[in-house]
Amino acid sequence: GEEAWNWLQREEFDLVVTDLRMPKLDGRMLYERTVESRPELLRRFVFSTGDVIHPDTVQFLEQVPNRILTKPLQPETVRRILSRALEG
């Protein structure tokens, strides 16, 4: 997460695919930092998670307009979700 944050400060990206569970700076915190400093990137986030039952995770994912990849990941699903995210 910290490395991703450093990259987001310096570069432009078509998509930001992030896991919600990462050490030190998780996907949610990365998104929240981006809200403040680079709001133009928010729609480019795609979240990946295997935690779709924890109330905090569910609440966060319901509040954001971003696409979600649920684990276990299937290659065809990943291609479809990322293609749609790039179109949108």
N, C-alpha and C positions, 0 to 999 in steps of 0.2 A: 503494500500500500504506500509506504513512504517513497519507494522508487517511482511508482506510478505518479504520485503527487509531484515529484521533481520533474518528471517528463511533461506533465500537464502544464507546468509553469513555463516551459520553454518551447514546446512544439504544438503543432496542429494535428488533430487526428480525425479521421472519418468516423471511427467508432472507438468507444472505450468499453471493453468487456472486462468486468471485474467480479470476482467472487465476493460474496457478502462476508465471509469469514476469512480474514487474513490477520497475521500478527501485527501488533502495534497500531496500524491504521487500516481498519476494515473497509469494505466497499461502501457501507453507509456513511462512514466518516469522510471517505474520499469524496463521495457525492456531495455531502454537506459543505465541505471546504470549497468545492467547485461552485456551488450555489453562490457563494460570496465573492469569489475572485474571477470565475470564468463562466458566467451563466449561459453564454452562447453554446457551451458544450453539453449542457444538461440532457438535451434530447438525444445525444449521441451515446449515452450510457446504456449498456445491456448488462443486467445483473445475472449472475450464476449462483445457484444455491441448492443445497440438498435439504435445507431447513425450511420446509413449507408448513410447519405446524407450530413453531414457537410464536406466541402472540406478538412479540415485538417485531419479528421478521414479517409476519403476515400484515401487520398494521403498516409498516414501512412500505412494503410492496404495493399495498392497496392505495397508498397516497401518492405514489409517483407514476407518471405516465409511461415509464420505460418498459421495454420488453424484458422478459425473464426467461432464462434457460434453467430448467430444473434438472438436477442430477438424479440418477445417472444420465449423462449426456449421450445422445444418439447422434451420430454424424449427420444424418438427414435433417434432423430437427435443428441442429446447430446451423447448418447451411440455410435452411428456410428462415429461421429467426433473424440471422445476421443479414440475409438478403433483404428482408422486409425492413429491418432497421436502417439499412443504407438507402432504401427507397424513400423512407418516411422522413 
